[in-house]
Amino acid sequence: MKYTNINAYAATNHSGCKAYCNQLNPETELSRRLNKIKFPGKLCLLFLASIFFINVFAQVNNGAVGQQKYSTVKANKIISAANNEFEGLIDNGFTTVDADGDGYTLAQGDCDDGNPNIHPGAVDICNGIDDNCDGRIDENAITATITPNGTVYMCIANPVILSANYAEGTSYQWLKNGRAIVGAISQTYTATEQGSYQVSELNGFGCTDISTLTVLKIPRPVITSLSGGFDLCITNPVILKRSGGIGNAFQWMRDGNPIPGERGQTCTATVAGNYSVSLTNKDGCIASSKSVYVGCLSLAAAGSPDGLSVAANEETLVYPNPSNGIVNIKYSSTFSRQMQINVFDVSGRLVFSKTTSAIKGNNNLQLDLRNLNSGSYYVELKSSNQEKKMNFIIQR
């Protein structure tokens, strides 16, 4: 006897078949066994067919006793066939039944005969399940890596090429400081800036992974003072010290110019100026420290090169001090007149000059000196019969 559409029917109706059979006779051995195992599709159909013949033929009484007897006999044969097949399935533990219709039975290695997506012929994807019944879960998982890894020192002028591990069918997305880099979807990425880099990988099995960080840094040295500060009016000379390991070459600079003979870990500063140090490592990377200003800082705070307070009686004031190059001058004049405004550096060189008209009373003047380097300067307010000098610092 051939039964069709068994698997599709059983997938949605095996629980109903089981409940129906139990309802017919809940005390039978058959019912107790069905409660312990999943009801196979073929057996479900056999029992439903048996019930159908009993209800339709055996109970039809149209006056033809012979027809009723024939129907009852036929129904009994179907029930007997169903019982025999059920006993056979029970004997082999239902391992020969393909309950989910995926083409594999338990005897053929199907590790989940209730899920048609899980069988020995399936492709194992990354979902936390053994899809192909080989005893391994997510066997196509990947591990994303970057070469070079760890902390890498880079040159500003020389980019670093980062390479992800290669696997056929893998897609890539590079990240910098935790954010995706637009268009960076190749196996390699050329980094031109310092930062923390990662790569996210996705393969054709739905497996994804993100690498550990590769940190790119510029080997910038740092300057500190061994003299407790940078004030030449308190400590002269000021001894400067730079950071940086062995194997690197250094050159100390003042106002952007190399200081002859100053290539060691320390530098002796006796002249006011902006000091920095450049580093060249074994790979040819060149990086410079931030500059620090060494000068008479305490004298500048007093307000004038000769130590006089130019803010006495609130006649004159320079602010902010230090400034970023935008300098405000507040002064008072006893009458209207022409004023000459001159700015000098610590060597006495004139670096800025302009003429302005002062009114009687309070005056406010703003100077844009952002083109000047960080350092100590003084401004001179000069009229035909009077002049005032005030010291200030530009610091960035």
Buried (B, 14 or more C-beta within 10 A) or exposed (E): EEEEEBBEBBBEBBEEBBEBBBEEEEEEEBBEEBEEEBBBBBBBBBBBBBBEBBEEBBEEEEEEEEEBEEBBEBBBEBBEBBBEBBEEBBEEEBEEBBBBBBEBBBEBEBBBBEBBEBBBEBEBBBEEBBBBBEEEEBBBBBEBBBEEBEEBBBBBEEBBEBBBBEBEEBEBBBBBEEEEBEEBBBBBBEBEEBBBBBBBBBBEBEBBBEBEBBBBEBBBBEBEBEBEEBBBBBBEEBBBBBBBEEEBEBBBBBBEEEBEEBEEEEBBBEBBBBBBBBBBBEEEBBBBBEBBBBBBBEBBBBBBBEEEEBBEEEBBBBEEBBBEBEBBBBBBBEEEBEBBBBBBBBEEEEBBEEEEEBEEEEBEBEBEBEEBBBBBBBBBBBBEEEEBBBBBBBBE
